[in-house]
Structure formats: C-alpha cells, structure tokens
Amino acid sequence: MSQDAATPAQDWGPIVEFPEFPTDLCYPCEAEWDLMGNIWTAQMNSNKMARINPETLEITEIPLPNKTAAPGPMERGPDGNIWFAEVKGNALAKIDPVTLEITTYELPWGTLYDAGPDGRGLHTFGIAQIMDMTFGKDGHLWFHMAGENAIGRLTMDDYTFTKWDLETPRSGLFCLQPGPGNTIAFSTWNTNEIGLIDVFTEEIRLWKVPTPDALIGGLLRSPDGKYLWFSEGLGQKIGRLDPETGEIEEYELNGGPDLDPGAMRFGSDGKIYFVTGMYRNNNKLGRFDPVTKTDSYLETPTPASAPCDLNSEKPGMIVFGQFTGNRLAYVEIPMTPEG
C-alpha cells in the first residue's frame, strides 16, 4: 500500500483509510478484489460501482444503467467478474473489471417498470430486496430475497433463476454466506433463526438462536468447514453452531452496550474480524479469538464511520467499507496464527 503507516506495536492495526470517494454520501459497504489487484465497492446511494487502485489511489466511479438500481451486496465470481445485486432494481448484475461492461439479469419475481413507449422506462423497480449473496460449492450464485421471503439461485451456465420459499411468512431474511459442508447459511431477523440450505440436495434446516431477538448480523464458516460462527447485533454476542449436533454456543462481547456486531471474516491469523456500529454509526472494528474467547477493538480515524462489511482475501490485511465514512479502509493483521 502506498500510504505511510508505521509498523504498530500491537499485533493488529493501525486502521488506514483510503481517500474519500468523490461522490458525497455514496454509502460504500462491501469490498472485493479483482484479479488485477484493484478493490471494488458498490455505492448504494449514488447508484454507482467504484474501483480504487490501492497503490496509486486512483478512484473510478461507474454509473449504472438502471437509474434506481441501488447496488449493494457483491462478490467476485469464478469468471473473474464483479457480481452485485440491485437492491431496488430487482436484479443481479456483473461488471467486467477490464472493459467495465455491465450485464444485468432481472429477477422473474416482483419486477416492476415505470411508464414508457413499450411499458419499460429507464427505471426498474422491485420488491424482492436482495440484501446478501454468495457463490456456493456448486459454482452458482446464491442470494436471498427479503421481500419474497425466499432463497434464490442464478446458475452460471445458462443464467436461469430458481427460488425456494421459506415456510414461515415474513421471516426477515438478512444475511447469506457460505455455510459448513455443501451448504449456504442464512439468518432471519424476525424469527431469530439460522438456516442452512444444501446446494445439491436443496434440503433446508433451521435452528432457533437461544438469545431472544438476537438479530443475526453476520455469518461465517469455520476454516475446517465444520461450524458456523455468527454475530448478534442486539445480543452483543458471538455464537457458534455445530450443524451435526445442533449445539449452539454463545460468547458475550466486551465492546460496550452499543457494539452492534455485524459482518464477519476469518483473518490469516485465525482470528475472527467483524464490523461494529453499522446501524448505530459507531466506528469500531472488532476481533474475536475463537480459542481464548476474548475480543478486542480498534477505532476508525473517521468518527461515526459505520463499518459495513469486510474482506480478508489478502493474507495480512482486512479491507472494509465505511458506510457513512464514505470511503474504504484496511487494517494490517498477522500473516499466520503464530504472527
């Protein structure tokens, strides 16, 4: 990285912020690396995709064709493209990181259009509300639709859609991430549940979280593929589910009453890193040791930055978006569990 940052005395940190995006109040959340070493994020409020070169700090912002898309969740696909969901546009889309060409795949459920000569104007609307997505062990793109109360899949060979409706109405789907084994994990806010869907058998299993109204804000598969870790936004805890036995363990966090733990990732040091303050505009990044069950925190230089989601693909660092901080940031961490 080109920023000047002294080597910290502690074993993680400091947090270093990239320049603020040219577009004010763009609400960047997730961070994804492309295969050329650039970092991408979706600007939900400005309706753009953005790319930053971490060496030169050059920023490129690409407006989306659909004027009401509101891009949110995103993943780099097996094809090397940056895939993202249009939260308001009712679609999935991909952007070629080299040509910047955008291809859109509209959902077959709940899509609406404004008036136009052919009934389809510049604005595409919808009620599906894709708030999270990930690629499964089957190589296909999985997502949830909070507005449809269903789990969806887009196949990568013929780009066809399939959905699985949840039995409980208005379950409040929120998170969706790779799960243990061959599963995709998801959480429901209203019913306080964690679910797993097997990408091959299509079997769905659900578990109630012991803490009432926990608000599961993050899901994370363990490196050995056996367990599912999760964060509780209101429960102020980190938990772990063993899908083989159904046992759930919960651990109290010590970051304060307004901690609001959210999205999570394992770092190269074997620790769990998570964002806090997404819904309370706080400015802490947290770390939880799954062995000692202890937690620690660093504050972002920008106050009320609302860390939103993070990426641990590169060993030795965590990159994350700051929703109200209007920028991306990174923190240096140990390269290995031994440091």
C-alpha positions in Angstrom: 0.0 0.0 0.0 1.2 3.5 -0.8 0.0 5.1 2.5 2.7 5.8 5.1 1.9 3.8 8.2 4.3 3.0 11.0 4.6 -0.7 12.0 2.3 -1.0 15.0 3.5 -2.3 18.4 0.3 -4.3 18.8 -0.3 -7.4 16.7 -3.0 -5.8 14.6 -3.5 -2.3 13.3 -3.4 0.5 12.7 -6.5 1.2 10.6 -5.5 3.1 7.5 -8.2 4.9 5.4 -8.2 5.3 1.7 -9.2 8.7 0.2 -12.8 9.7 0.5 -14.9 9.0 -2.6 -15.5 11.9 -5.0 -19.3 11.3 -4.7 -20.6 12.5 -1.3 -22.8 10.2 0.8 -22.4 7.3 -1.6 -22.7 4.7 1.1 -19.9 2.2 0.2 -20.3 -1.1 2.1 -18.6 -4.3 0.7 -15.0 -4.6 -0.7 -14.0 -7.1 -3.4 -10.6 -7.6 -5.0 -10.5 -8.1 -8.8 -7.8 -10.3 -10.4 -5.7 -7.2 -11.3 -5.3 -6.1 -7.6 -7.9 -3.4 -7.6 -10.6 -3.1 -4.9 -14.2 -2.6 -5.8 -17.2 -1.4 -3.8 -20.9 -0.7 -4.5 -22.1 2.8 -3.9 -25.7 2.2 -2.9 -26.8 5.8 -2.5 -25.1 7.2 -5.6 -26.1 4.2 -7.9 -22.5 3.6 -9.0 -19.8 0.9 -8.8 -16.5 2.2 -7.7 -12.9 0.9 -8.2 -9.8 2.0 -6.3 -6.2 1.2 -7.2 -4.6 0.6 -3.7 -1.2 1.6 -5.0 -1.9 4.8 -6.9 -5.1 5.6 -5.0 -6.8 6.3 -8.3 -10.6 6.1 -8.0 -13.0 5.3 -10.8 -16.8 5.5 -10.4 -19.1 3.8 -12.9 -22.8 4.9 -13.1 -25.3 2.0 -13.5 -27.7 1.9 -16.5 -30.7 1.4 -14.2 -31.3 4.7 -12.5 -32.9 3.1 -9.5 -30.6 0.1 -9.1 -29.1 0.8 -5.6 -26.2 -1.7 -5.8 -25.5 -3.5 -2.5 -24.1 -7.0 -1.9 -21.3 -8.1 -4.2 -18.9 -10.9 -4.9 -16.1 -11.7 -7.3 -17.3 -14.6 -9.4 -15.4 -17.7 -10.7 -15.5 -15.9 -14.0 -13.4 -13.0 -12.7 -16.3 -10.5 -13.0 -17.6 -8.5 -10.1 -21.1 -9.6 -9.4 -23.6 -7.4 -7.5 -27.2 -7.1 -6.6 -29.5 -4.2 -7.4 -31.4 -3.9 -4.1 -34.1 -1.6 -5.5 -33.7 -2.6 -9.2 -34.7 -6.2 -8.6 -31.8 -7.7 -10.5 -28.4 -9.3 -10.3 -25.6 -7.8 -12.5 -22.0 -8.2 -13.3 -19.3 -5.7 -14.3 -16.2 -6.8 -16.3 -13.3 -5.2 -14.3 -11.3 -4.8 -17.5 -13.9 -3.4 -20.0 -16.3 -2.0 -17.4 -19.1 -3.5 -19.4 -22.2 -4.2 -17.2 -24.7 -7.1 -17.8 -28.0 -7.2 -16.0 -30.2 -10.2 -15.1 -33.6 -9.2 -14.0 -35.4 -11.3 -11.4 -38.5 -13.1 -12.7 -40.3 -12.2 -9.4 -41.7 -8.9 -8.3 -40.1 -6.7 -11.0 -41.9 -3.5 -12.0 -41.2 -0.8 -14.6 -42.1 2.8 -15.0 -44.2 4.1 -17.9 -42.6 4.2 -21.3 -43.3 3.6 -25.0 -43.1 -0.2 -24.5 -44.1 -0.2 -20.9 -40.4 -0.3 -19.8 -38.9 3.1 -18.9 -35.5 4.0 -17.5 -36.4 2.9 -14.1 -36.7 -0.7 -13.0 -38.2 -1.3 -9.5 -38.9 -4.4 -7.5 -39.9 -5.9 -4.1 -37.5 -8.8 -3.9 -34.9 -6.9 -1.9 -31.7 -8.9 -2.4 -29.6 -7.9 0.7 -26.9 -10.6 0.6 -25.4 -13.1 -1.8 -22.5 -15.6 -2.3 -21.2 -18.3 -4.6 -21.9 -21.9 -3.4 -19.9 -25.1 -3.7 -21.9 -25.8 -6.9 -20.3 -22.8 -8.6 -23.7 -20.9 -8.8 -24.7 -17.6 -7.3 -27.0 -17.8 -4.3 -28.9 -14.9 -2.8 -31.9 -14.2 -0.6 -34.9 -12.1 -1.2 -36.2 -10.5 1.9 -39.3 -9.1 0.2 -40.1 -12.5 -1.4 -39.2 -14.5 1.8 -37.2 -16.8 -0.3 -33.7 -18.1 -1.2 -32.7 -17.7 -4.8 -30.1 -19.1 -7.2 -28.7 -17.9 -10.5 -27.0 -20.7 -12.5 -23.7 -19.7 -14.1 -24.1 -21.9 -17.2 -27.4 -20.8 -18.5 -28.3 -17.8 -16.2 -31.6 -19.3 -15.1 -33.3 -18.4 -11.8 -34.7 -20.8 -9.1 -36.2 -19.9 -5.7 -37.1 -21.7 -2.5 -39.8 -20.1 -0.4 -39.5 -20.3 3.3 -42.4 -21.8 5.2 -42.6 -19.1 7.9 -44.1 -15.9 6.5 -42.2 -12.6 6.9 -39.2 -14.4 8.4 -37.0 -11.3 7.9 -34.1 -12.7 5.8 -30.9 -10.7 6.3 -27.5 -12.5 6.0 -26.4 -15.1 3.5 -22.9 -16.6 3.3 -21.1 -19.9 2.6 -22.1 -22.5 5.3 -20.5 -25.7 6.6 -20.1 -28.5 4.1 -22.1 -28.0 0.9 -24.5 -25.5 2.4 -25.4 -21.9 2.1 -26.1 -20.3 5.5 -28.8 -17.6 6.1 -30.3 -15.7 9.0 -33.8 -14.4 9.8 -34.3 -11.4 12.0 -38.0 -11.7 12.7 -38.0 -15.4 13.6 -34.5 -15.3 15.2 -33.2 -18.3 13.3 -30.2 -19.6 11.4 -30.8 -21.7 8.4 -28.7 -23.9 6.0 -29.7 -25.0 2.5 -27.7 -27.8 0.9 -26.8 -26.6 -2.7 -27.0 -30.2 -4.0 -29.9 -31.8 -2.1 -31.8 -28.5 -1.6 -32.6 -29.5 1.9 -33.3 -26.6 4.3 -32.6 -26.9 8.1 -33.4 -24.2 10.7 -32.2 -23.5 14.3 -33.5 -21.0 16.8 -30.9 -18.8 18.4 -31.1 -19.1 22.3 -30.8 -15.3 22.9 -34.2 -13.7 22.1 -34.2 -11.0 19.4 -30.5 -11.6 18.8 -30.6 -10.0 15.3 -28.0 -12.2 13.5 -25.9 -9.6 11.6 -23.1 -11.8 10.4 -22.4 -15.4 9.3 -19.0 -17.2 8.9 -18.0 -20.7 8.0 -15.1 -22.0 10.1 -11.8 -22.8 8.2 -12.3 -26.5 8.8 -15.8 -26.3 7.3 -17.5 -27.9 10.3 -19.0 -24.9 12.1 -21.0 -21.8 11.5 -20.0 -18.7 13.5 -22.5 -15.8 13.8 -22.7 -12.4 15.4 -25.7 -11.0 17.3 -26.4 -7.3 16.6 -28.7 -6.9 19.6 -27.5 -9.8 21.6 -24.0 -8.3 21.7 -22.5 -11.8 21.3 -20.5 -14.1 19.0 -22.0 -17.6 18.6 -21.1 -20.9 17.0 -23.5 -23.5 15.6 -22.5 -27.2 15.1 -24.9 -28.4 12.4 -24.1 -32.0 13.2 -25.3 -31.9 16.7 -27.4 -28.7 16.6 -25.5 -27.3 19.6 -25.2 -23.5 19.8 -22.6 -21.8 22.0 -22.7 -18.0 22.6 -20.0 -15.7 24.0 -20.5 -12.3 25.5 -18.6 -9.4 23.9 -16.9 -6.7 25.9 -17.0 -3.8 23.4 -19.8 -1.8 25.1 -23.7 -1.8 25.1 -23.9 -0.2 21.6 -21.4 -2.6 20.0 -23.8 -3.9 17.2 -21.5 -6.7 15.8 -22.2 -7.4 12.1 -20.4 -8.9 9.1 -17.5 -11.3 9.9 -14.4 -12.9 8.3 -11.6 -15.1 9.4 -8.2 -13.4 9.1 -4.9 -15.0 8.1 -4.1 -15.2 11.9 -7.0 -17.5 12.6 -8.9 -14.7 14.4 -12.5 -13.6 13.6 -12.7 -10.0 12.5 -16.1 -8.2 12.5 -17.6 -4.8 11.9 -19.5 -2.9 14.6 -21.7 0.2 14.5 -23.3 -0.3 11.1 -26.7 0.5 12.5 -25.6 2.9 15.2 -23.0 4.8 13.2 -20.2 3.8 15.5 -16.6 3.3 14.4 -15.1 0.2 15.7 -13.6 -2.9 14.1 -13.6 -5.9 16.3 -11.5 -9.1 16.7 -12.6 -12.3 18.4 -10.2 -15.1 19.3 -12.1 -18.4 18.8 -9.6 -20.2 21.1 -9.4 -17.9 24.1 -12.9 -16.4 23.5 -11.6 -12.9 24.1 -12.3 -9.8 22.0 -10.5 -6.5 21.2 -11.2 -3.4 19.2 -9.7 -0.6 17.1 -11.4 2.7 16.2 -11.5 4.1 12.7 -9.9 7.5 12.2 -13.2 8.8 10.8 -15.8 9.2 13.5 -19.3 7.7 13.1 -17.9 5.8 10.0 -20.3 2.8 10.3 -18.0 0.0 9.2 -20.2 -2.1 6.9 -18.6 -5.3 5.5 -15.1 -6.7 5.2 -12.8 -8.8 3.0 -9.9 -11.0 4.2 -8.8 -12.5 0.9 -5.3 -11.0 1.1 -3.2 -12.5 3.9 -2.0 -10.0 6.4 -4.9 -7.5 5.9 -8.6 -6.8 6.3 -10.2 -4.4 3.8 -13.6 -2.9 4.7 -16.2 -0.3 3.7 -17.3 2.6 5.8 -21.0 3.2 5.1 -21.2 6.8 6.5 -17.5 7.3 6.4 -17.7 7.5 2.5 -14.5 5.5 2.0 -12.8 2.2 2.2 -10.1 1.3 4.8 -7.8 -1.5 5.7 -6.1 -2.9 8.8 -2.9 -4.9 8.9 -3.1 -8.2 10.8 -0.6 -11.1 11.4 0.1 -13.3 8.4 -0.3 -16.5 10.3 -1.7 -17.7 13.6 1.8 -17.5 15.0 2.2 -14.0 13.9 
